[in-house]
Amino acid sequence: MAAPPYLAGLNPEQRAAVEALDGPVLVLAGAGTGKTRVLTTRLAHLLTTGRAKPWSILSVTFTNKAAREMRERVEALLGPGGGGLPWLGTFHSISARMLRTHAELVGLKNNFSILDTDDQIRLLKQIIEAEGIDEKRWPGRQLAGVIDGWKNRALTPDKVPKGEAFHFGDGAGVKLYAIYQARLKILNACDFGDLLMHMIDIFQRHPDVLENYHKKLSHLMVDEYQDTNVAQYLWLRLLAQARKNLCVVGDDDQSIYGWRGAEVDNILRFEHDFPGAKVVRLERNYRSTGHILAAASHLIANNRGRLGKTLFTDDDLGERVKVRGLWDGEAEARLIADDIEHWVQQGGKHTYADCAVLVRAAWQMRAFEERFLMLRIPYKVIGGPRFFERAEVRDAHAYLRLIRSEDDDLAFERIINQPKRGIGESSVQKLHAHAGKPPVRFVTDAGPLFDANTGEVVSSQDEAPGGAARFRSLMAAARELILTDDLPLKARTALRAFLNDFDRWRDQSRHVNHVELAETVLDESGYTEMLRNDKSPQAQTRLENLKELVQAMGQFDTLEAYLEHVSLVLDIESESEGANVQLSTLHAAKGLEWPLVFLPGWEEVVFPSERSINENGEKGLEEERRLAYVGVTRARESARISFVANRQIYGRWQTVLPSRFIDELPAANVDAVSETGYAMQAGGVREAASRLDSYAPGAGFSSAYQSPAGGARRKTWGAAAHARRRSTAKRASSPKAATAIQAMAWAIASSTRNSAMAACAMWKATSSRSRSTRPAKSA
């Protein structure tokens, strides 16, 4: 009997995964190995062979987009309708459908509401205030994150470990969680976490319900299994425990969402949970060249917690992965922009859309955005607005604009209640109304008009303006209204404090530089405190963006020059549909691919993230390495990694070490060029032997630098280097002594790429800057 046409074109490993229809199956699908094709073809094969009916297949994806794509592909194979597939969807959509059938078993009605994040936080704020807890110190958003973490682990209030109660409210977290769950039942509502939690509870307490689903669902399939959390894992295990016809597809090497509850252990222990499981490895890559795959495989092999696979391709080796060491972040941005221009111009076969710049943290984007705008390179930020269009950046600019000009009503409106000050919309409307009233005039017996406030003689009585016209700015209106009873006392008090703050900041602006002023404003306004109290994953990114903003201001002489620069940047329209360089974080780039991929910022502290290692130790380091693997495997033709010797991080120059991940790249698949004293040696990119080590204790960097505690050692080394730079700057009476060590460094750096003459030239350039704490830039 001839094989069905949809099996044609599958490689042997893919076909093995498609035809393994019975029992537990684990498909380890490496990057670019065609996992989506395997999933959809397997669905079609189950239906056409009669092994399963459309209504008996449970197929779970993580996003609605992925579910739609799978349905469309099945329809393309089987024709319109694709067999129906009523149980194809996300974890939450399928659980919601189940729960509406059995809602009464958990104290709900079948018309229950599903709260979104805003409703959830509003309810939690009410509970916090009712319990007499300071909501400013313990915000509702933070409690929402804590509860979500517990629900991801399938922990009801009675199952939360005692120690974790102190994650919120000095031990009140579990009590508030229990009150929250009780209030949800009164409201006939649940949040997204409850959709799975309630069904797990029903399956465990009502075996007859679970048995009914065992009879209904003959086969289960799960995509992106490496990203499942504990609750999703338990939900699947309960549904699969009878027939055990569970097929999961995933890649343990691409598990990068631990910060939002994903447990890579779910895929690592699949064979233990389902003894006798068939394991199929998809290792034939259809995306990247041989050198890229070899480099990625060698890098990820350093992780201990993995099942193991090695990607390969039948295509050419292509060009080697390029690793470039540069002097600082500005040089890195210049190099990448120039590379993109050259790539697009050569031969006319590539466009800007074929290029992507993937960064570890969103704050790194600013330098590239400004460079692209300067060169008129069109770009698009994936998964978010551009740097200067982000809400927190616009808020900071509004504060600074209002300090520069009291008449900037748009800036005033933006930040009058940001952060919350108790100045509501009704108070703002009264400010608008008062701003439109003419000044009070009165006439004396002699006839002339006088201004009631200033006492000055005026020539005529003003008429009320029409439309949006103003007699005064909103700031001026506020100064007048705080002297009346037109506003509520709370709003009047808050507004008076707001005006006093601006008067003080405006006075400070005459005596301090604009960078220090910005830091003061963000701190004293309560804006940074607001973000620190916000425990959502986005809050830390917003704080980092503000720190990067303050650092960027240091490149301009005055506040006016900086704000003018921002206005020009925002005025440039560089969007052109379908022809933009893609700018993204590594997390947002998962599942995407481009011919040319740039991976900047591969330095300790930045990547791997120091915070991730400090919080999660070896587990955090391995997830960071998986993120690096994801980044490299996004490239089809060319992957270009870069690191710098000096990075301005949050406004401070730091001497940084190359990422340990660079040291783990294989020399045979990498071309390394460095301006910083690092050179390719056998086994990886390592620091060239240097007599400078005697001047920088602990500065040596090699493959032995593997411990998660390395971040602490880097701090010690970095602090010593910073102290040496400051000491050098102060020794103005002996400039030769101040530059002797730098000359040695330049000579070593130059030995791999330039002559001694070039080293001497760089020494002279460095000597002329020896009094500055800012590191010198390369030519």
C-alpha positions in Angstrom: 0.0 0.0 0.0 1.4 3.4 -1.0 2.3 5.8 1.7 -0.1 8.8 2.1 1.1 11.9 0.2 1.5 14.0 3.3 4.3 11.7 4.4 6.3 12.5 1.3 9.3 14.8 2.0 9.6 13.9 5.7 13.1 12.8 6.7 13.4 9.5 8.6 13.4 11.0 12.0 10.3 13.2 11.3 8.5 10.2 9.8 9.3 8.1 12.9 7.7 10.8 15.1 4.6 11.0 12.9 4.1 7.2 12.8 4.6 6.7 16.6 0.8 6.9 17.3 0.5 4.8 20.5 2.0 5.2 23.9 4.1 8.1 25.3 6.3 9.8 22.7 8.9 12.5 23.3 10.0 14.4 20.2 13.1 16.4 20.9 13.0 19.0 18.2 16.0 21.2 17.8 15.9 24.7 16.4 14.9 24.7 12.7 14.2 21.0 12.5 10.6 21.2 11.4 8.6 20.5 14.6 5.5 22.3 13.4 5.4 20.1 10.3 5.7 17.0 12.5 2.9 18.1 14.8 0.4 18.8 12.0 1.4 15.8 9.9 0.9 13.6 13.0 -2.5 15.0 13.5 -3.4 14.3 9.9 -2.0 10.8 10.2 -4.1 10.0 13.3 -7.3 11.1 11.5 -6.7 9.5 8.1 -5.6 6.1 9.6 -8.7 6.1 11.8 -6.7 5.7 15.0 -8.5 8.7 16.4 -11.6 10.8 15.8 -11.4 14.6 15.5 -13.3 15.0 18.8 -11.0 12.5 20.6 -7.7 14.4 20.0 -6.6 17.0 22.6 -3.9 19.2 21.0 -2.4 21.9 23.2 -0.4 25.0 22.1 0.8 28.0 24.1 -0.7 30.8 21.9 -3.8 31.3 19.9 -1.7 32.2 17.0 0.0 28.7 17.1 -3.3 27.0 17.4 -4.6 28.9 14.3 -1.5 28.0 12.4 -1.8 24.3 13.3 -5.5 24.2 12.3 -4.8 25.9 9.0 -2.0 23.4 8.2 -4.2 20.4 9.0 -6.9 21.8 6.7 -4.3 22.2 4.0 -3.5 18.5 4.4 -7.0 17.1 4.8 -9.2 19.8 3.1 -11.6 22.4 4.6 -12.7 21.8 8.1 -9.7 19.6 8.9 -11.9 17.2 10.8 -13.2 19.8 13.2 -10.7 19.3 16.1 -12.8 20.9 18.9 -10.0 20.2 21.4 -7.3 22.2 19.6 -6.3 25.3 21.5 -4.3 26.8 24.4 -4.1 25.4 27.9 -6.4 28.2 29.1 -9.0 28.0 26.4 -9.4 24.3 26.7 -9.5 24.4 30.5 -12.1 27.2 30.4 -14.3 25.0 28.2 -14.0 22.1 30.6 -14.6 24.3 33.6 -17.9 25.7 32.3 -19.2 22.2 32.2 -18.2 21.4 35.8 -18.2 24.9 37.4 -20.6 23.9 40.2 -18.0 21.4 41.5 -15.8 24.3 42.6 -18.5 26.6 43.8 -19.0 28.6 40.5 -21.8 29.0 38.0 -21.2 28.1 34.4 -21.5 31.8 33.4 -18.5 32.7 35.5 -16.3 35.7 34.5 -12.6 35.5 33.8 -10.8 38.5 35.3 -8.1 40.2 33.3 -5.0 41.6 35.0 -6.4 45.0 35.7 -9.5 43.6 37.4 -7.4 41.2 39.4 -5.2 44.0 40.7 -8.1 46.2 41.5 -9.7 43.4 43.6 -6.4 42.7 45.4 -6.0 46.4 46.2 -9.5 46.3 47.9 -8.5 43.3 49.9 -5.1 44.8 51.0 -6.8 48.0 52.1 -9.6 46.1 54.0 -6.9 44.2 55.9 -5.2 47.4 57.0 -2.0 46.8 55.0 -0.1 49.8 53.5 -0.8 49.4 49.8 2.1 51.8 48.9 4.5 49.5 50.6 2.8 46.3 49.5 1.1 47.0 46.2 -1.6 44.9 44.6 0.4 44.3 41.5 3.1 42.6 43.6 0.6 40.4 45.4 -0.9 39.4 41.9 2.6 38.3 40.9 3.1 36.3 44.1 -0.3 34.6 43.7 0.3 33.8 40.0 3.6 32.2 41.0 1.8 29.9 43.5 -0.9 29.0 41.0 1.8 28.2 38.4 3.0 25.6 40.9 -0.6 24.4 41.6 -0.4 25.6 45.2 -3.7 26.4 46.9 -3.6 28.6 50.0 -3.4 25.5 52.3 -0.5 24.1 50.3 1.8 27.1 50.2 5.0 26.4 52.2 5.1 28.4 55.4 8.2 30.2 54.6 6.7 31.7 51.4 4.0 33.5 53.3 6.6 36.2 54.0 6.9 36.9 50.3 4.2 39.6 50.8 2.9 41.7 53.7 5.3 40.5 56.4 3.7 37.1 56.5 0.2 38.0 55.4 0.5 36.6 51.8 -1.2 33.3 52.3 -4.1 34.9 54.3 -4.6 37.4 51.5 -4.5 34.6 48.9 -7.3 32.8 50.8 -9.4 35.9 51.0 -8.9 36.6 47.3 -10.0 33.1 46.4 -13.1 33.4 48.5 -13.9 36.8 47.0 -13.6 35.3 43.5 -16.3 32.7 44.3 -18.6 35.4 45.6 -18.1 37.4 42.4 -18.6 34.2 40.4 -15.2 34.8 38.8 -11.8 33.3 38.3 -8.4 34.4 37.0 -6.3 32.7 34.3 -4.5 30.6 36.9 -7.8 29.3 38.3 -8.8 27.8 35.0 -6.1 25.1 35.4 -6.2 25.0 39.2 -9.9 24.4 39.4 -9.8 21.6 36.8 -6.9 19.9 38.6 -9.0 20.1 41.8 -12.0 18.6 40.0 -10.0 15.8 38.5 -8.5 14.9 41.9 -11.7 15.1 43.9 -14.1 13.7 41.3 -12.6 10.6 39.7 -15.8 10.1 37.6 -15.2 13.4 35.8 -11.6 12.4 35.0 -12.7 9.0 33.9 -15.2 10.6 31.5 -12.4 12.6 29.9 -10.2 9.4 29.7 -13.0 7.9 27.6 -13.4 11.0 25.4 -9.8 11.7 24.7 -7.8 8.9 23.1 -4.7 10.9 22.1 -3.0 14.0 23.6 -0.4 16.2 21.9 1.5 19.1 23.4 3.7 21.7 21.6 6.6 23.6 23.4 6.5 21.1 26.3 9.8 22.6 27.7 7.8 25.8 28.6 5.1 24.1 30.7 4.8 25.0 34.4 3.9 22.7 37.3 0.1 23.2 37.0 0.1 22.5 33.3 2.2 19.4 33.9 -0.2 18.0 36.5 -3.2 18.8 34.3 -1.6 16.8 31.4 -0.5 13.9 33.6 -4.0 13.5 35.0 -5.6 13.5 31.5 -3.0 11.1 30.1 -2.7 8.6 33.0 -5.2 6.1 31.6 -4.3 5.5 27.9 -0.8 7.2 28.1 -1.1 8.2 24.4 0.7 11.4 25.1 3.0 13.0 22.5 5.0 16.0 23.6 7.2 18.1 21.3 9.8 20.4 22.7 13.5 21.4 23.0 15.1 21.3 26.4 17.8 23.5 25.0 15.3 26.3 24.3 13.7 26.5 27.7 14.2 30.2 28.4 11.0 31.3 30.4 11.9 30.1 33.9 11.2 33.7 35.1 7.5 33.2 34.4 7.1 29.7 35.8 8.3 27.4 33.1 10.0 24.2 34.4 12.6 22.6 32.1 12.5 19.6 34.5 9.1 18.6 33.0 10.7 17.6 29.7 13.9 16.3 31.3 12.0 13.7 33.4 9.5 12.7 30.8 11.0 9.2 30.4 10.8 8.8 34.2 7.2 9.9 34.3 6.2 7.7 31.4 8.3 4.5 31.4 8.9 3.0 28.0 8.4 6.3 26.2 9.7 6.5 22.7 12.2 9.3 22.2 12.7 10.7 18.7 15.5 13.3 18.2 15.0 15.8 15.3 18.6 17.0 14.7 18.6 17.7 11.0 18.4 21.5 10.7 16.8 23.2 7.7 17.6 26.8 8.8 21.3 27.5 9.5 24.7 26.8 8.0 27.1 24.2 9.4 29.4 26.6 11.2 26.4 28.3 13.0 25.0 24.9 14.1 28.4 23.6 15.2 29.0 26.7 17.3 25.6 26.6 18.9 25.9 22.9 19.7 29.3 23.3 21.2 28.0 26.1 23.4 24.9 24.4 24.7 26.9 21.2 25.4 28.3 23.0 28.5 24.8 22.7 30.2 24.5 19.7 32.5 20.7 19.7 32.6 19.9 18.5 29.1 18.9 15.3 27.3 21.5 15.9 24.5 21.3 16.2 20.8 23.6 17.7 18.1 22.2 19.7 15.2 23.6 19.2 11.8 22.8 20.2 8.2 23.3 18.8 4.7 24.0 22.3 3.4 27.4 24.0 3.1 29.3 25.1 6.2 28.9 28.7 5.2 30.8 31.5 6.9 32.2 31.1 10.4 30.5 32.8 13.4 32.2 36.2 13.8 33.2 37.3 17.2 34.4 40.9 17.5 35.8 42.7 20.6 35.4 46.5 20.6 36.4 49.3 22.9 32.9 50.5 24.0 29.2 50.4 23.3 29.3 53.3 20.8 31.9 51.6 18.7 29.8 48.5 18.8 26.7 50.4 17.5 28.8 52.0 14.7 30.2 48.7 13.6 26.8 46.9 13.5 25.2 49.8 11.6 28.1 49.8 9.1 27.8 46.0 8.7 24.1 46.3 7.9 24.7 49.0 5.3 27.4 46.9 3.7 25.2 43.7 3.8 22.3 45.5 2.1 24.4 47.2 -0.6 26.4 44.2 -1.7 24.9 42.5 -4.7 21.3 43.8 -4.1 20.1 40.4 -2.9 19.5 41.4 0.7 17.2 44.0 2.3 17.1 45.5 5.8 14.4 43.0 6.7 17.0 40.2 6.4 18.9 41.7 9.4 18.2 41.4 13.2 19.9 42.8 16.3 19.1 40.7 19.3 19.9 42.1 22.8 19.8 40.5 26.2 18.0 43.5 27.8 15.7 46.2 26.4 17.9 49.1 27.6 20.6 48.0 25.2 18.4 49.0 22.2 18.9 52.8 22.7 22.4 53.0 21.3 21.4 51.0 18.1 18.1 53.0 17.7 20.0 56.3 17.7 22.6 55.1 15.3 20.0 53.7 12.9 18.1 57.0 13.0 21.2 59.0 12.4 22.0 56.9 9.3 18.4 56.7 8.2 18.4 52.9 8.5 14.7 51.8 8.9 14.1 49.6 11.9 11.3 48.0 13.9 11.2 47.0 17.5 9.7 43.5 18.0 7.4 43.1 20.9 7.3 46.7 22.0 7.7 50.4 21.2 10.9 52.1 20.3 13.1 53.3 23.2 12.1 57.0 23.2 8.4 56.0 22.7 8.2 53.9 25.9 5.8 55.2 28.5 8.5 55.6 31.2 10.8 57.4 28.9 8.1 59.8 27.8 7.1 60.4 31.4 10.7 61.3 32.3 10.9 63.6 29.4 7.7 65.3 30.4 9.2 66.1 33.9 12.2 67.6 32.2 10.2 69.6 29.6 8.1 71.1 32.4 11.1 72.2 34.3 12.4 73.9 31.1 9.0 75.5 30.4 6.0 76.0 32.7 3.8 76.6 29.6 4.2 73.0 28.4 0.6 71.9 29.1 1.0 68.5 27.4 3.9 67.6 29.7 1.9 68.9 32.7 -1.1 66.7 31.8 1.1 63.6 31.3 2.7 63.6 34.7 0.3 65.5 37.0 -0.8 62.2 38.5 2.1 60.0 37.5 2.9 58.5 39.9 -0.4 58.7 41.7 -0.8 61.8 43.9 -4.5 61.9 44.5 -5.2 64.5 41.7 -8.0 62.9 39.8 -9.6 63.6 36.4 -12.2 66.0 37.9 -9.4 68.2 39.4 -7.6 68.2 36.0 -10.8 69.3 34.3 -11.1 72.2 36.8 -7.6 73.2 35.9 -8.5 73.3 32.3 -11.6 75.4 33.0 -9.7 77.9 35.1 -7.0 78.1 32.4 -9.7 79.3 30.0 -11.1 82.0 32.2 -9.9 85.6 31.6 -7.9 87.3 34.3 -9.9 89.3 36.9 -10.1 93.0 36.0 -11.7 95.9 37.9 -12.3 99.6 37.0 -11.5 102.5 39.3 -13.4 105.8 39.4 -10.8 107.3 37.2 -11.6 104.8 34.5 -8.4 102.7 33.8 -8.5 98.9 34.1 -6.3 97.2 36.7 -5.3 93.5 37.0 -6.6 92.2 40.3 -3.6 90.0 40.8 -0.7 92.2 39.7 -2.1 95.7 40.1 -0.9 96.6 36.7 -2.9 98.9 34.4 -4.3 97.1 31.4 -5.8 98.6 28.2 -8.9 96.5 27.8 -11.1 93.8 29.3 -10.4 90.4 27.8 -13.2 88.3 26.4 -13.6 84.6 27.1 -11.8 82.6 24.5 -13.4 80.0 22.4 -12.4 76.4 21.8 -9.1 75.3 23.3 -7.7 78.8 23.8 -6.0 79.7 27.1 -5.4 82.8 29.1 -2.9 80.9 31.2 -1.0 77.6 31.3 -2.2 74.7 33.4 0.8 75.3 35.7 -0.3 78.9 36.2 -3.9 77.8 36.7 -2.8 75.4 39.4 -0.9 78.2 41.2 -4.1 80.2 41.4 -6.4 77.4 42.3 -4.4 76.2 45.3 -5.3 79.6 46.9 -9.0 78.9 46.5 -11.5 76.3 47.7 -12.4 75.2 44.2 -10.4 71.9 44.6 -10.9 69.2 47.2 -8.5 69.5 50.1 -6.6 66.3 49.2 -6.1 67.4 45.6 -5.2 70.9 46.7 -2.5 69.6 49.1 -1.1 67.3 46.5 -1.0 70.0 43.9 0.8 72.4 46.2 3.5 69.8 46.9 3.7 69.1 43.2 4.3 72.8 42.5 6.8 73.2 45.3 8.8 70.2 43.8 9.0 71.9 40.4 10.0 75.2 41.9 12.9 73.4 43.8 13.9 71.5 40.7 13.9 74.6 38.5 16.1 76.3 41.0 18.5 73.3 41.1 18.7 73.3 37.3 20.6 76.5 37.5 23.3 75.0 39.7 23.6 71.2 38.8 24.1 69.4 35.5 21.2 68.0 33.7 22.2 64.3 34.4 22.2 64.9 38.2 18.9 66.9 37.8 17.2 64.0 36.0 18.3 61.5 38.7 17.0 63.9 41.4 13.6 64.4 39.7 13.0 60.7 39.1 13.8 59.9 42.7 12.1 62.8 44.5 9.0 62.6 42.3 8.4 59.0 43.5 8.7 57.6 40.0 11.6 55.2 40.7 10.0 54.1 43.9 6.7 53.4 42.1 8.6 51.1 39.7 10.6 49.4 42.5 7.3 48.6 44.3 5.9 47.2 41.1 6.9 43.5 41.2 5.7 42.7 37.7 8.3 41.4 35.2 8.0 44.6 33.2 8.9 46.9 36.1 12.6 45.9 36.2 12.9 46.5 32.5 11.3 50.0 32.9 13.7 50.8 35.6 16.6 49.7 33.4 15.3 51.9 30.6 15.2 54.9 32.9 18.8 54.3 33.9 19.8 54.0 30.3 18.0 57.3 29.6 20.0 59.1 32.3 23.2 57.7 30.9 22.2 58.9 27.4 21.8 62.4 28.7 25.4 62.6 29.7 26.4 62.7 26.0 24.9 66.2 25.7 26.2 69.5 27.2 22.8 70.8 28.3 19.2 69.8 29.0 18.1 71.9 26.1 20.5 70.1 23.7 19.3 66.7 24.9 15.5 67.5 24.6 16.1 69.0 21.2 17.9 65.8 20.2 14.9 63.7 21.4 12.5 65.9 19.5 14.4 65.4 16.3 14.7 61.6 16.9 10.9 61.3 17.4 10.3 63.4 14.3 12.2 61.1 12.0 9.8 58.7 10.2 11.9 55.6 9.4 9.1 53.1 9.1 8.9 51.4 5.7 6.7 48.3 5.6 8.5 45.1 4.9 12.0 46.6 4.8 13.0 47.2 8.4 16.0 46.0 10.5 14.4 44.0 13.3 15.5 45.0 16.8 14.5 42.6 19.6 15.3 41.1 22.9 16.4 37.5 22.8 13.3 36.3 24.6 11.0 38.0 22.0 13.0 36.5 19.1 12.3 32.9 20.0 10.7 31.1 17.0 11.9 33.7 14.5 14.8 33.6 12.0 16.8 35.9 9.8 19.7 35.5 7.3 22.0 37.9 9.3 21.8 38.1 13.1 23.8 40.4 15.4 24.3 39.4 19.0 25.8 42.4 20.8 26.7 42.8 24.5 28.2 39.4 25.2 29.9 40.5 28.5 29.7 39.4 32.1 27.0 41.2 34.0 25.1 41.9 30.8 25.0 38.4 29.4 24.8 36.1 31.3 22.7 38.4 33.4 24.2 38.9 36.8 20.8 39.2 38.4 19.7 35.9 36.9 22.8 34.1 38.3 22.6 35.8 41.7 18.9 34.8 42.1 19.0 31.3 40.6 22.7 30.1 40.8 23.6 27.3 38.4 20.0 27.0 37.2 20.0 30.6 36.2 23.3 30.3 34.4 22.1 27.3 32.4 18.9 29.2 31.3 21.1 32.1 30.2 23.2 29.7 28.2 20.1 28.3 26.6 19.2 31.9 25.7 22.6 32.3 24.0 21.9 29.1 22.1 18.5 30.5 21.0 20.2 33.7 19.8 22.8 31.9 17.7 20.3 29.6 16.1 18.1 32.5 14.9 20.7 33.1 12.1 20.4 31.3 8.8 23.6 32.6 7.0 25.6 34.7 9.3 25.8 35.1 13.1 27.9 38.0 14.5 28.7 38.2 18.2 30.3 41.3 19.8 31.6 42.3 23.2 33.2 45.5 24.5 35.9 46.3 27.1 34.1 49.2 28.5 30.3 49.5 28.9 28.4 52.4 30.3 25.8 50.6 32.4 23.1 52.7 34.1 25.2 55.9 33.8 28.5 54.5 35.0 31.5 53.3 32.9 32.5 49.8 33.9 35.4 47.7 32.7 33.7 44.5 31.7 34.9 41.0 30.9 33.8 39.1 27.8 31.0 36.7 28.5 32.0 33.2 29.5 29.8 32.0 26.6 32.4 33.4 24.2 35.0 31.2 25.8 32.8 28.2 25.2 32.6 28.8 21.4 34.6 26.3 19.3 37.7 27.8 17.6 37.2 25.7 14.4 33.8 27.5 13.7 34.6 31.0 14.8 36.5 34.0 13.4 37.6 36.3 16.2 38.9 39.8 15.9 39.4 41.9 18.9 40.6 45.4 19.8 40.6 44.7 23.5 43.4 42.3 24.1 41.4 39.1 23.6 42.4 36.6 20.9 41.3 33.2 19.6 43.2 30.3 21.0 42.6 26.6 20.9 39.3 25.8 22.5 37.7 29.2 22.4 38.1 33.0 22.6 40.3 33.8 25.5 42.2 36.7 27.0 45.7 37.1 25.5 48.4 36.4 28.1 49.2 39.8 29.7 51.6 41.3 32.2 48.7 43.5 33.2 47.4 40.6 35.3 49.9 41.7 37.9 48.2 45.0 38.1 44.7 43.7 38.1 44.3 40.8 40.6 41.7 38.4 39.5 41.5 39.8 36.0 42.5 36.6 34.2 39.7 35.0 32.2 39.6 31.5 31.0 37.4 28.5 30.6 37.9 27.8 34.3 35.7 30.8 35.0 32.5 28.6 35.3 31.2 29.2 38.8 28.0 31.2 39.2 29.9 33.1 41.9 32.0 34.5 39.1 29.8 37.6 39.2 31.1 38.4 42.7 34.7 38.0 41.4 33.9 40.3 38.5 32.6 42.9 41.0 35.9 42.8 42.9 37.9 43.1 39.7 35.7 45.8 38.3 35.9 47.8 41.5 39.7 47.5 41.5 39.9 48.6 37.9 37.6 51.6 38.6 39.7 52.6 41.6 42.8 52.5 39.4 41.2 54.7 36.8 40.3 57.3 39.4 43.7 57.1 40.9 45.3 57.6 37.5 43.1 60.6 36.7 44.2 62.3 40.0 48.0 61.8 39.3 48.2 64.9 37.0 51.7 65.7 38.2 53.0 62.5 36.7 51.2 61.7 33.4 53.9 59.3 32.3 53.3 57.1 35.3 49.5 57.3 34.7 49.8 55.9 31.1 52.5 53.3 31.5 50.1 50.5 32.3 47.8 51.6 29.5 50.6 51.6 27.0 51.3 47.9 27.9 47.7 47.1 27.4 47.7 48.7 24.0 50.8 47.0 22.9 49.3 43.6 23.8 46.1 44.4 22.1 47.9 45.5 19.0 50.2 42.5 18.8 47.3 40.5 17.3 46.3 43.1 14.6 48.6 46.1 14.3 52.3 47.0 14.3 54.2 48.4 17.2 53.9 51.8 15.5 50.1 51.6 15.8 50.4 50.7 19.4 52.5 53.8 20.1 50.0 56.0 18.3 47.2 54.6 20.5 49.4 55.1 23.6 49.8 58.8 22.7 46.1 59.1 22.1 45.4 57.5 25.5 48.0 59.6 27.2 46.2 62.8 26.1 43.1 61.6 27.8 44.7 60.3 31.0 42.9 62.9 33.2 39.4 61.6 32.2 37.5 58.9 34.0 35.7 58.1 30.8 37.6 55.4 28.8 39.1 56.5 25.6 37.4 55.5 22.4 39.2 53.6 19.6 39.9 55.4 16.4 
